[in-house]
Amino acid sequence: RRKWAQGNFPIFFYVVQLANFSSTHALVREAQRRVLTLPCTGLASAVDVGEIANVHPKNKKDVGERLARWALRDVFGQDLVVSGPSATRAEPHDEAVGSVIVVFDHTDGGLMLGTR
């Protein structure tokens, strides 16, 4: 960012999180998620568009639309939800039964299982 010398105009960096190709990618996906702690960054998940035999999914449209939502919100000021739910914290709830309370952000009004 310093090298581009854009003054007060922010430069945004968006990352496409690795698709669900291999279980070994979980640590890399977590490192990619941590980029969100930096200013002017965004993360488009590709976990749900991955293919078992290909680290580069054929479905580029969904990933492109996810990246576009970040840009439309950050650069053009549109009021958009740019991310799905993301776990932010987990706390033991009832150790006797092993239950945990998981707190999410980006819920856009709530979470649900299944379809409406």
C-alpha positions as CSV (number, residue, x, y, z in Angstrom):
1,R,0.0,0.0,0.0
2,R,2.9,2.4,0.8
3,K,4.5,1.7,-2.6
4,W,1.3,2.6,-4.5
5,A,1.2,6.0,-2.7
6,Q,-2.5,6.5,-2.9
7,G,-2.7,9.0,-0.1
8,N,-6.0,8.8,1.8
9,F,-7.7,6.7,-0.8
10,P,-7.8,3.1,0.5
11,I,-6.6,0.2,-1.5
12,F,-8.7,-2.9,-0.9
13,F,-7.4,-6.4,-1.0
14,Y,-9.8,-9.3,-1.4
15,V,-8.8,-12.9,-0.9
16,V,-10.5,-16.0,-2.3
17,Q,-10.4,-18.7,0.4
18,L,-9.3,-22.1,-0.8
19,A,-11.9,-24.4,-2.0
20,N,-12.7,-27.6,-0.1
21,F,-10.2,-29.7,-2.0
22,S,-8.2,-31.3,0.8
23,S,-8.4,-31.5,4.5
24,T,-4.8,-30.2,4.7
25,H,-6.1,-26.8,3.4
26,A,-8.0,-26.1,6.7
27,L,-4.9,-24.4,8.2
28,V,-4.4,-22.3,5.1
29,R,-8.1,-21.3,5.1
30,E,-7.8,-20.3,8.7
31,A,-4.7,-18.1,7.9
32,Q,-6.7,-16.6,5.0
33,R,-9.6,-15.8,7.3
34,R,-7.2,-13.9,9.6
35,V,-6.5,-11.4,6.8
36,L,-9.9,-9.9,7.8
37,T,-8.2,-8.4,10.9
38,L,-6.3,-6.0,8.5
39,P,-8.0,-2.8,7.3
40,C,-9.6,-2.7,3.8
41,T,-9.6,-6.5,3.3
42,G,-12.3,-9.0,2.4
43,L,-12.6,-12.8,2.1
44,A,-14.8,-14.7,-0.4
45,S,-15.2,-18.3,0.6
46,A,-15.0,-21.0,-2.1
47,V,-15.4,-23.9,0.3
48,D,-18.9,-24.8,-1.0
49,V,-17.9,-24.6,-4.7
50,G,-14.9,-26.9,-4.5
51,E,-14.5,-30.1,-6.5
52,I,-12.9,-33.3,-5.1
53,A,-10.4,-33.7,-7.9
54,N,-9.5,-30.1,-8.6
55,V,-8.1,-27.4,-6.4
56,H,-9.4,-24.8,-8.9
57,P,-13.2,-25.1,-9.0
58,K,-14.9,-24.6,-12.4
59,N,-17.6,-22.5,-10.7
60,K,-15.9,-19.1,-11.0
61,K,-19.3,-17.2,-11.2
62,D,-20.2,-17.6,-7.6
63,V,-16.8,-16.7,-6.4
64,G,-16.7,-13.6,-8.6
65,E,-20.1,-12.5,-7.3
66,R,-18.9,-12.9,-3.8
67,L,-15.9,-10.7,-4.5
68,A,-18.1,-8.2,-6.3
69,R,-20.3,-7.8,-3.2
70,W,-17.2,-6.8,-1.2
71,A,-16.3,-4.2,-3.8
72,L,-19.8,-2.9,-4.1
73,R,-20.0,-2.4,-0.4
74,D,-16.5,-1.0,0.2
75,V,-15.8,1.0,-2.9
76,F,-19.4,2.0,-4.0
77,G,-21.0,2.2,-0.5
78,Q,-23.9,-0.2,-1.2
79,D,-25.5,-1.6,1.9
80,L,-24.8,-5.3,1.3
81,V,-24.1,-8.4,3.4
82,V,-20.7,-9.6,2.2
83,S,-20.1,-12.7,4.2
84,G,-22.0,-15.7,5.5
85,P,-21.9,-16.6,9.2
86,S,-18.5,-16.9,10.7
87,A,-17.7,-18.4,14.1
88,T,-16.0,-15.8,16.3
89,R,-16.0,-17.5,19.7
90,A,-16.7,-20.9,21.4
91,E,-17.3,-21.3,25.1
92,P,-17.9,-24.5,27.1
93,H,-21.6,-24.6,28.2
94,D,-22.2,-27.9,30.0
95,E,-19.1,-29.9,30.4
96,A,-21.0,-32.9,31.8
97,V,-22.6,-33.4,28.3
98,G,-19.8,-31.7,26.3
99,S,-21.9,-28.9,24.9
100,V,-20.4,-25.7,23.6
101,I,-21.9,-22.3,22.8
102,V,-20.7,-21.0,19.5
103,V,-21.0,-17.3,18.7
104,F,-21.3,-16.1,15.1
105,D,-21.0,-12.8,13.3
106,H,-22.5,-12.0,9.9
107,T,-25.8,-13.8,10.7
108,D,-28.0,-11.2,9.0
109,G,-30.8,-11.8,11.5
110,G,-30.2,-15.4,12.5
111,L,-29.1,-18.9,11.7
112,M,-31.1,-21.9,10.6
113,L,-30.6,-25.5,9.6
114,G,-32.2,-26.9,6.5
115,T,-34.4,-24.9,4.2
116,R,-37.2,-22.4,4.8
